[in-house]
Amino acid sequence: MERPKQQALAFLLGALLVGGVVGFSADRVFRKDDATIASRRKAMYDDLGLSPAQRVALDSLFDARNCQYEVIVRPIQPAVDSLKLATRAQMDRLLTDDQRARLEARRKDDDAKRDEERKRIQSNCR
Protein backbone atom coordinates (compact mmCIF):
# COMPACT_ATOMS: atom_id res chain seq x y z
CA MET A 1 0.00 0.00 0.00
CA GLU A 2 2.90 2.36 0.71
CA ARG A 3 4.52 1.91 -2.72
CA PRO A 4 1.56 3.25 -4.79
CA LYS A 5 1.39 6.36 -2.60
CA GLN A 6 5.09 7.04 -3.15
CA GLN A 7 4.70 6.54 -6.88
CA ALA A 8 1.72 8.89 -7.01
CA LEU A 9 3.58 11.51 -5.01
CA ALA A 10 6.66 11.17 -7.23
CA PHE A 11 4.46 11.49 -10.32
CA LEU A 12 2.79 14.63 -9.01
CA LEU A 13 6.11 16.15 -8.05
CA GLY A 14 7.53 15.33 -11.48
CA ALA A 15 4.48 16.81 -13.21
CA LEU A 16 4.85 19.98 -11.13
CA LEU A 17 8.52 20.32 -12.03
CA VAL A 18 7.96 19.64 -15.73
CA GLY A 19 5.07 22.11 -15.79
CA GLY A 20 7.25 24.77 -14.22
CA VAL A 21 10.06 24.20 -16.70
CA VAL A 22 7.69 24.20 -19.68
CA GLY A 23 5.96 27.35 -18.45
CA PHE A 24 9.25 29.16 -17.90
CA SER A 25 10.54 28.09 -21.32
CA ALA A 26 7.32 29.12 -23.06
CA ASP A 27 7.49 32.51 -21.39
CA ARG A 28 11.02 33.02 -22.72
CA VAL A 29 10.10 31.88 -26.22
CA PHE A 30 6.84 33.79 -26.64
CA ARG A 31 7.72 36.99 -24.79
CA LYS A 32 8.13 39.79 -27.28
CA ASP A 33 9.84 42.34 -25.05
CA ASP A 34 11.68 45.04 -26.90
CA ALA A 35 15.00 45.21 -25.07
CA THR A 36 16.54 48.07 -27.01
CA ILE A 37 17.99 51.03 -25.19
CA ALA A 38 15.29 53.27 -26.67
CA SER A 39 12.48 51.03 -25.44
CA ARG A 40 13.98 50.75 -21.96
CA ARG A 41 14.41 54.52 -21.79
CA LYS A 42 10.82 55.06 -22.96
CA ALA A 43 9.53 52.65 -20.30
CA MET A 44 11.46 54.51 -17.61
CA TYR A 45 10.31 57.90 -18.91
CA ASP A 46 6.70 56.71 -19.01
CA ASP A 47 6.99 55.28 -15.50
CA LEU A 48 8.36 58.58 -14.20
CA GLY A 49 5.79 60.61 -16.13
CA LEU A 50 8.41 62.85 -17.74
CA SER A 51 7.48 65.77 -19.96
CA PRO A 52 8.77 65.88 -23.55
CA ALA A 53 11.37 68.49 -22.54
CA GLN A 54 12.60 66.27 -19.69
CA ARG A 55 12.83 63.30 -22.05
CA VAL A 56 14.97 65.25 -24.50
CA ALA A 57 17.22 66.51 -21.69
CA LEU A 58 17.71 63.00 -20.26
CA ASP A 59 18.36 61.58 -23.73
CA SER A 60 21.12 64.17 -24.15
CA LEU A 61 22.61 63.30 -20.76
CA PHE A 62 22.57 59.57 -21.47
CA ASP A 63 24.01 60.03 -24.95
CA ALA A 64 26.83 62.22 -23.62
CA ARG A 65 27.56 59.64 -20.92
CA ASN A 66 27.65 56.86 -23.52
CA CYS A 67 30.13 58.86 -25.59
CA GLN A 68 32.35 59.23 -22.54
CA TYR A 69 32.08 55.48 -21.89
CA GLU A 70 33.25 54.80 -25.44
CA VAL A 71 36.30 57.03 -24.92
CA ILE A 72 37.15 55.33 -21.62
CA VAL A 73 36.72 51.78 -22.93
CA ARG A 74 38.49 52.27 -26.29
CA PRO A 75 42.03 51.62 -24.94
CA ILE A 76 41.04 48.37 -23.23
CA GLN A 77 38.61 47.15 -25.91
CA PRO A 78 41.15 44.74 -27.47
CA ALA A 79 41.66 43.05 -24.08
CA VAL A 80 37.89 42.83 -23.55
CA ASP A 81 37.43 41.32 -27.02
CA SER A 82 40.25 38.83 -26.39
CA LEU A 83 38.67 37.73 -23.10
CA LYS A 84 35.28 37.33 -24.81
CA LEU A 85 36.76 35.17 -27.56
CA ALA A 86 38.71 33.01 -25.09
CA THR A 87 35.60 32.46 -22.98
CA ARG A 88 33.55 31.58 -26.06
CA ALA A 89 36.17 29.02 -27.10
CA GLN A 90 36.04 27.41 -23.65
CA MET A 91 32.24 27.32 -23.75
CA ASP A 92 32.27 25.80 -27.24
CA ARG A 93 34.43 22.90 -26.02
CA LEU A 94 31.79 22.02 -23.40
CA LEU A 95 28.83 21.95 -25.77
CA THR A 96 27.51 19.41 -28.23
CA ASP A 97 27.46 20.29 -31.93
CA ASP A 98 23.74 21.09 -31.77
CA GLN A 99 24.13 23.26 -28.66
CA ARG A 100 27.10 25.04 -30.22
CA ALA A 101 25.12 25.82 -33.37
CA ARG A 102 22.19 27.21 -31.37
CA LEU A 103 24.53 29.28 -29.21
CA GLU A 104 26.30 30.64 -32.29
CA ALA A 105 22.96 31.80 -33.71
CA ARG A 106 22.23 33.63 -30.44
CA ARG A 107 25.71 35.14 -30.47
CA LYS A 108 25.26 36.47 -34.01
CA ASP A 109 21.95 38.05 -33.05
CA ASP A 110 23.36 39.57 -29.85
CA ASP A 111 26.50 40.81 -31.64
CA ALA A 112 24.40 42.44 -34.37
CA LYS A 113 22.25 44.24 -31.79
CA ARG A 114 25.33 45.36 -29.87
CA ASP A 115 27.02 46.62 -33.06
CA GLU A 116 23.89 48.51 -34.07
CA GLU A 117 23.69 50.16 -30.65
CA ARG A 118 27.41 51.04 -30.73
CA LYS A 119 26.97 52.68 -34.16
CA ARG A 120 24.00 54.65 -32.85
CA ILE A 121 26.03 55.85 -29.88
CA GLN A 122 29.01 56.77 -32.03
CA SER A 123 26.80 58.71 -34.46
CA ASN A 124 25.62 60.85 -31.52
CA CYS A 125 29.21 61.54 -30.43
CA ARG A 126 30.30 63.36 -33.55
C-alpha positions as CSV (number, residue, x, y, z in Angstrom):
1,M,0.0,0.0,0.0
2,E,2.9,2.4,0.7
3,R,4.5,1.9,-2.7
4,P,1.6,3.3,-4.8
5,K,1.4,6.4,-2.6
6,Q,5.1,7.0,-3.1
7,Q,4.7,6.5,-6.9
8,A,1.7,8.9,-7.0
9,L,3.6,11.5,-5.0
10,A,6.7,11.2,-7.2
11,F,4.5,11.5,-10.3
12,L,2.8,14.6,-9.0
13,L,6.1,16.2,-8.0
14,G,7.5,15.3,-11.5
15,A,4.5,16.8,-13.2
16,L,4.8,20.0,-11.1
17,L,8.5,20.3,-12.0
18,V,8.0,19.6,-15.7
19,G,5.1,22.1,-15.8
20,G,7.2,24.8,-14.2
21,V,10.1,24.2,-16.7
22,V,7.7,24.2,-19.7
23,G,6.0,27.4,-18.4
24,F,9.3,29.2,-17.9
25,S,10.5,28.1,-21.3
26,A,7.3,29.1,-23.1
27,D,7.5,32.5,-21.4
28,R,11.0,33.0,-22.7
29,V,10.1,31.9,-26.2
30,F,6.8,33.8,-26.6
31,R,7.7,37.0,-24.8
32,K,8.1,39.8,-27.3
33,D,9.8,42.3,-25.1
34,D,11.7,45.0,-26.9
35,A,15.0,45.2,-25.1
36,T,16.5,48.1,-27.0
37,I,18.0,51.0,-25.2
38,A,15.3,53.3,-26.7
39,S,12.5,51.0,-25.4
40,R,14.0,50.7,-22.0
41,R,14.4,54.5,-21.8
42,K,10.8,55.1,-23.0
43,A,9.5,52.7,-20.3
44,M,11.5,54.5,-17.6
45,Y,10.3,57.9,-18.9
46,D,6.7,56.7,-19.0
47,D,7.0,55.3,-15.5
48,L,8.4,58.6,-14.2
49,G,5.8,60.6,-16.1
50,L,8.4,62.9,-17.7
51,S,7.5,65.8,-20.0
52,P,8.8,65.9,-23.6
53,A,11.4,68.5,-22.5
54,Q,12.6,66.3,-19.7
55,R,12.8,63.3,-22.0
56,V,15.0,65.3,-24.5
57,A,17.2,66.5,-21.7
58,L,17.7,63.0,-20.3
59,D,18.4,61.6,-23.7
60,S,21.1,64.2,-24.1
61,L,22.6,63.3,-20.8
62,F,22.6,59.6,-21.5
63,D,24.0,60.0,-25.0
64,A,26.8,62.2,-23.6
65,R,27.6,59.6,-20.9
66,N,27.6,56.9,-23.5
67,C,30.1,58.9,-25.6
68,Q,32.3,59.2,-22.5
69,Y,32.1,55.5,-21.9
70,E,33.2,54.8,-25.4
71,V,36.3,57.0,-24.9
72,I,37.2,55.3,-21.6
73,V,36.7,51.8,-22.9
74,R,38.5,52.3,-26.3
75,P,42.0,51.6,-24.9
76,I,41.0,48.4,-23.2
77,Q,38.6,47.2,-25.9
78,P,41.1,44.7,-27.5
79,A,41.7,43.0,-24.1
80,V,37.9,42.8,-23.6
81,D,37.4,41.3,-27.0
82,S,40.3,38.8,-26.4
83,L,38.7,37.7,-23.1
84,K,35.3,37.3,-24.8
85,L,36.8,35.2,-27.6
86,A,38.7,33.0,-25.1
87,T,35.6,32.5,-23.0
88,R,33.6,31.6,-26.1
89,A,36.2,29.0,-27.1
90,Q,36.0,27.4,-23.6
91,M,32.2,27.3,-23.8
92,D,32.3,25.8,-27.2
93,R,34.4,22.9,-26.0
94,L,31.8,22.0,-23.4
95,L,28.8,22.0,-25.8
96,T,27.5,19.4,-28.2
97,D,27.5,20.3,-31.9
98,D,23.7,21.1,-31.8
99,Q,24.1,23.3,-28.7
100,R,27.1,25.0,-30.2
101,A,25.1,25.8,-33.4
102,R,22.2,27.2,-31.4
103,L,24.5,29.3,-29.2
104,E,26.3,30.6,-32.3
105,A,23.0,31.8,-33.7
106,R,22.2,33.6,-30.4
107,R,25.7,35.1,-30.5
108,K,25.3,36.5,-34.0
109,D,21.9,38.0,-33.1
110,D,23.4,39.6,-29.9
111,D,26.5,40.8,-31.6
112,A,24.4,42.4,-34.4
113,K,22.2,44.2,-31.8
114,R,25.3,45.4,-29.9
115,D,27.0,46.6,-33.1
116,E,23.9,48.5,-34.1
117,E,23.7,50.2,-30.7
118,R,27.4,51.0,-30.7
119,K,27.0,52.7,-34.2
120,R,24.0,54.7,-32.9
121,I,26.0,55.8,-29.9
122,Q,29.0,56.8,-32.0
123,S,26.8,58.7,-34.5
124,N,25.6,60.9,-31.5
125,C,29.2,61.5,-30.4
126,R,30.3,63.4,-33.6
